[in-house]
Amino acid sequence: MKAFFQGWVVAILVMAAAIAGNIQAVMSQNVKTGNFLFAQTQIKADELELPVALALPELAEVFFKKGESSSGRVIGIDAQGQALSIQRNGKTAKIPLSQIARVVFKEEALAYRSNKSPIIRGGGERPTGKPVTWSGIPINNFTVKNSTQGQAVVKLKPPVVSTAQLRGIQSVARNRQYVVDEIQFNSQQRTITILAKPY
């Protein structure tokens, strides 16, 4: 009888050890799965893309690499043809991006918010946040939506800006308007740099 009970005790101990081993294996597997899912979440977060509304003031000065300049309203950027379109006195001109050093928007030129209300930068209206510089933006991520009102959109995502920066930009853009001060082009890399301030 004693041997019988001893046999049961041994069997119970063996089963307990096996169950403990299985629980540990399952827990280990869950931890690994959790880390894997967390890594996947991080990757998805890095793939976020934020469209940001931009205001282009009515008058811009286009500075050429050879030292000359030309002024007008920026009405479009052709990513395929690598050209900037400007309009003045009813006439439109296309300028190859490879010839442009930078485009500077006049401080006194009128700009419009997305709701069409005017922004008078040279008339006492001051920026409501720090200037920003976004570099290395693919040209086809920038689109002029309404050339008459100077409304444009830029799509921002990592690595141009970090996920944390995207959240900050989104927070600012919720109730303010980014107005472009300057645009620079890198025609070889097909990218642009945008300098802007929130109003």
Backbone bond lengths (Angstrom), bond angles and torsions (degrees), N, CA, C in turn:
res aa  C-N    CA-C-N  psi(-1)  N-CA   C-N-CA  omega(-1)  CA-C   N-CA-C  phi
1 M - - - 1.461 - - 1.520 110.96 -
2 K 1.357 113.18 -42.34 1.462 118.51 179.31 1.523 110.83 -61.79
3 A 1.325 114.68 -41.51 1.469 119.22 178.72 1.516 111.10 -63.33
4 F 1.329 115.43 -35.35 1.478 120.49 178.70 1.536 110.98 -61.35
5 F 1.355 115.60 -47.82 1.473 120.07 179.67 1.528 111.63 -64.98
6 Q 1.341 115.43 -38.19 1.467 118.99 178.19 1.533 110.50 -61.88
7 G 1.345 114.55 -38.86 1.470 118.62 178.20 1.519 111.77 -63.35
8 W 1.327 115.84 -40.97 1.485 119.89 177.93 1.526 111.28 -63.84
9 V 1.319 116.94 -42.36 1.481 121.47 179.87 1.516 110.40 -60.65
10 V 1.334 116.14 -45.23 1.471 120.47 178.85 1.525 110.87 -61.86
11 A 1.338 116.10 -42.75 1.473 120.49 -179.69 1.522 111.07 -63.07
12 I 1.347 115.56 -42.25 1.482 119.78 179.56 1.522 110.75 -64.35
13 L 1.328 117.36 -41.91 1.474 121.34 179.08 1.526 110.68 -63.12
14 V 1.327 116.86 -41.76 1.470 120.71 178.73 1.529 110.66 -62.68
15 M 1.340 116.41 -43.65 1.471 120.58 179.58 1.527 111.38 -64.65
16 A 1.339 116.31 -40.31 1.472 120.80 179.84 1.522 110.20 -63.06
17 A 1.337 116.48 -41.17 1.473 120.79 179.28 1.531 110.31 -64.52
18 A 1.334 115.92 -41.41 1.468 120.01 -179.73 1.532 111.04 -64.98
19 I 1.356 115.45 -43.03 1.476 119.51 179.56 1.524 110.23 -63.62
20 A 1.326 116.65 -42.92 1.472 120.41 178.93 1.519 111.03 -60.35
21 G 1.345 114.58 -41.34 1.473 118.69 178.65 1.505 111.80 -63.06
22 N 1.338 117.16 -41.62 1.471 120.70 178.20 1.515 112.02 -64.17
23 I 1.336 117.09 -42.46 1.470 120.67 179.33 1.526 110.57 -61.43
24 Q 1.352 115.16 -43.50 1.468 118.97 179.47 1.526 110.99 -62.59
25 A 1.334 116.81 -41.19 1.469 120.82 179.73 1.520 110.75 -63.87
26 V 1.352 115.28 -42.65 1.466 119.26 179.57 1.506 110.86 -64.53
27 M 1.355 116.28 -43.08 1.473 120.06 179.05 1.520 110.56 -61.58
28 S 1.328 116.26 -43.47 1.463 120.60 178.59 1.516 110.90 -60.75
29 Q 1.332 115.73 -41.75 1.466 120.39 179.55 1.521 110.67 -64.53
30 N 1.339 117.04 -40.90 1.465 120.92 179.30 1.510 111.96 -63.77
31 V 1.346 115.41 -40.31 1.466 119.10 178.90 1.519 110.30 -61.95
32 K 1.341 115.30 -45.14 1.464 119.31 179.80 1.518 110.76 -62.61
33 T 1.342 115.61 -44.26 1.463 119.99 179.44 1.516 110.46 -61.48
34 G 1.363 116.01 -40.87 1.461 120.12 179.36 1.507 111.27 -61.33
35 N 1.320 117.82 -46.00 1.461 121.20 178.57 1.518 111.10 -62.08
36 F 1.331 116.19 -40.06 1.459 120.20 -179.86 1.522 110.74 -63.34
37 L 1.364 115.40 -44.20 1.461 119.22 178.92 1.521 110.90 -64.91
38 F 1.340 115.80 -38.02 1.466 119.39 178.48 1.522 110.41 -62.69
39 A 1.342 116.44 -42.12 1.468 120.13 177.54 1.521 110.40 -61.84
40 Q 1.360 115.60 -41.23 1.463 118.92 178.85 1.526 110.76 -62.86
41 T 1.342 116.56 -41.20 1.458 120.84 179.24 1.521 110.46 -61.40
42 Q 1.347 115.65 -41.93 1.457 119.62 178.47 1.525 111.28 -61.60
43 I 1.321 116.58 -42.18 1.457 120.15 179.43 1.526 110.23 -63.13
44 K 1.328 116.76 -42.73 1.458 119.99 179.37 1.518 111.07 -64.08
45 A 1.352 116.10 -37.48 1.461 119.67 178.68 1.523 110.07 -63.94
46 D 1.336 116.27 -37.22 1.462 119.81 179.77 1.527 112.13 -69.80
47 E 1.327 116.98 -16.07 1.456 119.84 -179.73 1.532 112.16 -92.99
48 L 1.341 117.22 6.96 1.453 120.80 178.85 1.526 110.53 -61.77
49 E 1.310 115.51 146.64 1.469 120.94 177.57 1.522 107.81 -132.98
50 L 1.328 115.89 126.89 1.462 120.69 -176.49 1.528 110.66 -116.39
51 P 1.338 117.55 115.29 1.466 119.47 173.68 1.532 109.30 -77.75
52 V 1.326 116.33 125.67 1.469 121.31 -178.45 1.526 109.31 -116.18
53 A 1.332 116.04 125.41 1.467 120.79 178.38 1.519 109.48 -74.08
54 L 1.329 115.50 134.71 1.467 122.07 179.63 1.523 110.11 -123.94
55 A 1.323 115.28 146.55 1.463 120.62 173.04 1.524 108.68 -106.17
56 L 1.327 116.59 127.25 1.462 122.63 176.60 1.523 107.98 -103.13
57 P 1.334 119.04 113.75 1.465 120.47 177.44 1.527 111.70 -55.21
58 E 1.336 115.42 154.29 1.468 121.56 -171.67 1.520 114.63 -61.93
59 L 1.322 117.56 -29.50 1.465 119.62 -175.88 1.522 111.02 -123.93
60 A 1.329 114.89 131.59 1.463 120.95 178.51 1.517 109.90 -129.74
61 E 1.320 114.84 150.28 1.466 121.69 174.78 1.524 107.45 -107.96
62 V 1.326 115.90 121.14 1.464 121.35 179.32 1.522 108.27 -96.92
63 F 1.328 116.37 116.01 1.468 121.47 -179.99 1.523 109.24 -98.29
64 F 1.326 115.27 126.05 1.460 121.01 -178.79 1.523 110.80 -90.00
65 K 1.315 115.11 155.71 1.463 120.78 -179.45 1.527 112.07 -64.44
66 K 1.330 116.54 -24.56 1.470 120.19 -179.92 1.532 112.70 -84.58
67 G 1.330 116.28 -1.63 1.457 119.04 175.05 1.518 115.79 107.69
68 E 1.327 117.99 -14.32 1.461 120.42 179.47 1.531 109.70 -83.27
69 S 1.339 116.02 176.20 1.464 119.98 177.43 1.527 109.85 -150.38
70 S 1.316 115.34 161.40 1.459 122.18 178.15 1.526 107.61 -148.13
71 S 1.326 117.14 145.24 1.463 119.72 -177.15 1.529 111.11 -118.19
72 G 1.319 115.31 159.24 1.452 121.03 178.73 1.519 110.38 163.62
73 R 1.316 116.48 -174.71 1.459 121.98 178.00 1.530 108.74 -93.49
74 V 1.317 116.21 129.99 1.473 120.81 176.34 1.523 107.92 -74.50
75 I 1.336 116.42 119.90 1.467 119.59 -178.05 1.527 112.79 -115.28
76 G 1.323 117.67 -6.12 1.462 118.13 177.93 1.512 113.09 174.65
77 I 1.330 114.45 157.73 1.461 121.65 173.01 1.519 107.07 -128.22
78 D 1.319 115.52 123.13 1.462 121.96 -179.51 1.527 108.54 -93.23
79 A 1.342 116.06 104.23 1.463 120.46 -178.02 1.525 111.66 -67.32
80 Q 1.327 116.76 -36.73 1.468 120.52 179.66 1.526 111.48 -70.69
81 G 1.328 114.96 -49.77 1.467 119.54 -178.36 1.508 114.63 -83.67
82 Q 1.369 116.41 -2.46 1.460 121.54 178.52 1.536 111.34 52.92
83 A 1.334 116.02 55.71 1.469 120.01 -177.84 1.525 110.79 -143.38
84 L 1.323 115.44 148.90 1.461 123.43 175.24 1.522 108.53 -103.51
85 S 1.327 116.58 132.97 1.469 120.68 177.49 1.518 109.44 -104.74
86 I 1.345 115.74 127.05 1.458 120.51 175.21 1.530 108.79 -125.90
87 Q 1.313 114.99 153.02 1.466 120.22 -177.65 1.527 109.61 -127.87
88 R 1.336 114.45 137.82 1.464 119.74 176.01 1.522 108.82 -153.40
89 N 1.330 114.75 133.37 1.468 121.28 -178.94 1.533 112.11 54.10
90 G 1.322 115.61 38.26 1.464 120.07 177.27 1.508 114.78 78.93
91 K 1.317 118.05 -1.35 1.466 121.75 -179.62 1.526 110.13 -108.52
92 T 1.336 114.89 139.92 1.463 121.03 -178.86 1.526 110.33 -109.47
93 A 1.319 115.31 137.31 1.465 120.95 177.72 1.516 109.40 -127.49
94 K 1.332 116.32 140.76 1.468 121.79 175.57 1.517 108.34 -106.95
95 I 1.321 114.90 128.22 1.466 120.65 -177.69 1.526 108.78 -117.86
96 P 1.336 118.20 125.38 1.474 120.26 177.34 1.530 110.96 -59.59
97 L 1.310 116.70 133.96 1.464 120.54 -178.91 1.524 112.45 -61.21
98 S 1.320 116.55 -29.24 1.468 120.79 -179.46 1.527 112.17 -64.58
99 Q 1.340 117.06 -18.34 1.463 120.85 -179.80 1.531 113.37 -93.19
100 I 1.335 116.72 -9.39 1.465 120.95 -172.58 1.528 111.42 -96.85
101 A 1.337 115.31 131.00 1.466 120.79 174.22 1.524 109.49 -83.81
102 R 1.337 115.62 -48.14 1.464 119.92 178.43 1.526 110.13 -167.03
103 V 1.312 115.37 161.41 1.467 122.24 175.80 1.528 106.81 -119.20
104 V 1.330 116.04 119.58 1.470 121.14 -177.90 1.526 108.81 -112.87
105 F 1.330 115.93 125.21 1.461 120.63 -179.93 1.529 109.16 -87.94
106 K 1.314 115.31 132.14 1.464 121.92 -174.75 1.529 111.00 -63.26
107 E 1.333 115.38 136.14 1.463 121.41 -179.14 1.524 111.69 -62.62
108 E 1.338 116.51 -35.83 1.468 120.14 -176.96 1.530 112.89 -85.36
109 A 1.327 117.10 -5.50 1.474 120.28 -178.14 1.525 110.99 -74.73
110 L 1.318 115.68 141.55 1.458 122.14 -179.16 1.527 110.74 -72.25
111 A 1.326 115.78 141.74 1.464 121.97 174.52 1.528 107.59 -129.90
112 Y 1.328 115.99 162.09 1.466 120.13 -177.17 1.524 111.30 -127.88
113 R 1.335 114.52 140.41 1.453 120.19 172.95 1.529 109.58 -73.70
114 S 1.332 115.16 170.73 1.467 119.51 179.59 1.527 111.96 -61.80
115 N 1.357 116.80 -27.63 1.470 120.39 177.58 1.531 112.97 -86.69
116 K 1.363 115.57 10.53 1.468 124.46 176.51 1.529 114.53 75.70
117 S 1.327 118.48 4.97 1.465 119.40 175.60 1.537 108.78 -77.14
118 P 1.346 117.87 141.81 1.468 120.70 -174.63 1.525 113.17 -75.54
119 I 1.317 114.94 150.53 1.464 122.63 172.72 1.526 106.61 -116.41
120 I 1.324 116.61 114.80 1.467 121.00 -177.67 1.526 107.80 -103.32
121 R 1.317 116.10 88.26 1.469 120.29 -173.57 1.523 112.52 -68.42
122 G 1.319 116.89 -39.00 1.472 119.31 -177.97 1.512 113.10 -85.15
123 G 1.325 118.11 0.52 1.459 121.49 -175.92 1.505 114.01 -112.01
124 G 1.309 118.00 31.51 1.450 121.45 175.20 1.516 115.08 105.06
125 E 1.332 118.73 -15.20 1.472 120.53 178.64 1.518 108.94 -78.85
126 R 1.323 115.09 121.93 1.466 120.25 -175.15 1.527 111.50 -105.88
127 P 1.338 116.41 156.49 1.469 119.22 176.69 1.525 110.76 -60.91
128 T 1.323 116.19 148.59 1.466 121.39 179.89 1.528 111.64 -105.97
129 G 1.308 116.03 15.54 1.457 120.85 179.53 1.517 110.37 -166.36
130 K 1.313 115.74 177.78 1.463 120.99 -177.87 1.530 111.31 -75.20
131 P 1.346 116.72 149.59 1.473 119.56 174.09 1.523 110.38 -62.01
132 V 1.316 115.95 148.30 1.468 120.93 177.82 1.522 110.00 -123.47
133 T 1.312 115.66 150.61 1.466 122.04 174.49 1.514 107.76 -129.49
134 W 1.316 115.53 119.37 1.469 121.29 177.59 1.529 107.98 -111.96
135 S 1.309 116.29 115.14 1.474 121.27 -175.65 1.524 111.32 -111.77
136 G 1.335 114.87 155.29 1.459 120.51 175.13 1.518 114.41 73.84
137 I 1.340 117.15 26.49 1.467 120.83 179.38 1.532 109.11 -80.58
138 P 1.328 119.17 126.86 1.474 119.69 174.78 1.531 110.06 -57.04
139 I 1.320 116.62 136.22 1.471 120.57 -175.86 1.526 112.00 -57.15
140 N 1.331 116.84 -37.49 1.470 118.17 -178.29 1.526 113.41 -73.82
141 N 1.352 117.28 0.35 1.467 121.22 173.55 1.530 111.82 -89.60
142 F 1.343 115.90 -0.11 1.466 121.26 179.59 1.526 108.64 -115.09
143 T 1.332 116.24 128.48 1.461 120.96 -177.89 1.522 110.36 -137.62
144 V 1.334 115.88 132.92 1.465 120.48 171.23 1.526 107.07 -86.52
145 K 1.341 116.33 115.84 1.458 121.77 -176.33 1.527 112.41 -87.02
146 N 1.335 115.53 -38.51 1.465 120.92 -177.87 1.517 107.81 -143.41
147 S 1.317 116.86 100.21 1.468 120.62 -175.41 1.529 112.18 -69.34
148 T 1.331 117.70 -29.38 1.473 121.14 -179.68 1.519 110.91 -66.67
149 Q 1.331 116.30 -42.51 1.468 121.31 179.73 1.537 112.19 -93.55
150 G 1.330 116.23 -1.89 1.465 119.19 179.92 1.517 113.42 67.06
151 Q 1.324 116.56 37.25 1.462 121.17 -179.44 1.530 110.49 -97.97
152 A 1.317 115.33 125.76 1.465 121.12 179.69 1.523 109.11 -133.97
153 V 1.322 115.80 165.02 1.469 122.12 177.94 1.522 108.30 -135.13
154 V 1.330 115.54 135.63 1.460 120.54 173.11 1.523 107.71 -121.04
155 K 1.332 115.92 135.60 1.460 121.18 177.71 1.525 108.19 -96.46
156 L 1.332 115.16 117.90 1.461 121.00 -178.62 1.517 110.52 -108.91
157 K 1.318 116.34 139.52 1.460 121.80 176.22 1.521 108.63 -160.29
158 P 1.343 118.12 163.14 1.460 119.98 175.38 1.532 110.11 -58.85
159 P 1.329 119.85 146.73 1.470 126.99 5.85 1.538 114.07 -90.45
160 V 1.337 119.17 4.10 1.468 120.21 179.16 1.526 109.60 -58.64
161 V 1.323 116.08 -46.24 1.469 121.70 173.02 1.527 107.62 -133.73
162 S 1.320 116.08 152.96 1.467 120.18 179.90 1.525 110.01 -77.72
163 T 1.335 115.06 167.73 1.461 119.86 177.82 1.527 110.52 -61.43
164 A 1.346 116.61 -39.06 1.472 120.45 178.03 1.523 110.91 -64.21
165 Q 1.336 116.78 -41.01 1.471 120.19 177.65 1.523 111.08 -64.78
166 L 1.337 116.36 -37.62 1.467 119.99 178.13 1.526 110.77 -58.57
167 R 1.337 115.55 -41.96 1.471 119.18 179.67 1.526 110.33 -63.76
168 G 1.344 116.47 -40.46 1.464 120.47 178.85 1.519 111.80 -64.99
169 I 1.335 116.75 -42.82 1.465 121.84 179.12 1.524 110.07 -63.57
170 Q 1.331 115.81 -42.67 1.461 120.61 179.45 1.526 111.03 -61.80
171 S 1.346 116.06 -39.63 1.460 120.81 179.02 1.532 111.59 -64.74
172 V 1.339 116.72 -41.89 1.462 121.02 178.80 1.527 110.91 -67.07
173 A 1.347 115.86 -45.01 1.470 120.86 -175.13 1.532 112.59 -69.75
174 R 1.334 117.35 -13.59 1.460 120.25 -178.35 1.532 111.76 -62.10
175 N 1.341 116.60 -38.86 1.469 118.67 -178.35 1.527 113.57 -133.39
176 R 1.335 115.71 14.34 1.466 120.33 176.97 1.526 110.06 -134.70
177 Q 1.319 115.62 167.23 1.464 120.95 -176.93 1.520 109.73 -119.30
178 Y 1.321 116.46 124.99 1.469 119.64 173.71 1.528 108.89 -77.86
179 V 1.336 115.33 126.50 1.468 121.42 177.11 1.529 107.93 -110.63
180 V 1.320 116.35 130.07 1.462 121.32 -176.15 1.530 110.43 -79.14
181 D 1.319 115.45 129.66 1.465 121.81 175.17 1.526 111.51 -94.96
182 E 1.332 114.84 -37.69 1.472 118.85 -174.09 1.520 110.47 -156.25
183 I 1.325 115.44 147.60 1.468 122.37 173.32 1.531 108.39 -128.67
184 Q 1.313 116.05 134.70 1.467 121.94 175.43 1.517 108.30 -122.30
185 F 1.313 116.12 149.54 1.467 120.79 -176.15 1.526 110.91 -119.73
186 N 1.328 115.19 144.29 1.459 121.87 168.30 1.527 105.77 -121.63
187 S 1.327 115.51 93.23 1.468 120.31 -173.08 1.526 112.19 -67.54
188 Q 1.332 117.84 -28.03 1.467 120.36 179.79 1.529 110.95 -69.79
189 Q 1.331 116.35 -42.68 1.462 120.03 179.55 1.527 112.36 -90.44
190 R 1.340 115.75 -3.51 1.475 121.95 -178.97 1.532 111.63 56.29
191 T 1.333 114.67 46.40 1.463 120.47 178.94 1.521 110.14 -129.36
192 I 1.335 114.76 163.53 1.459 120.21 175.60 1.525 109.34 -130.21
193 T 1.337 114.65 158.56 1.456 122.60 172.99 1.519 107.16 -118.80
194 I 1.325 116.04 131.82 1.474 121.24 -178.87 1.522 109.38 -117.38
195 L 1.348 115.94 128.59 1.449 122.42 172.61 1.526 107.29 -108.60
196 A 1.319 117.00 126.20 1.472 119.84 -175.05 1.514 110.94 -146.97
197 K 1.335 115.11 164.54 1.467 122.31 175.15 1.523 109.24 -134.12
198 P 1.338 117.70 145.43 1.476 119.66 176.59 1.524 110.91 -85.58
199 Y 1.346 115.85 141.24 1.471 122.38 177.78 1.524 108.84 -128.31
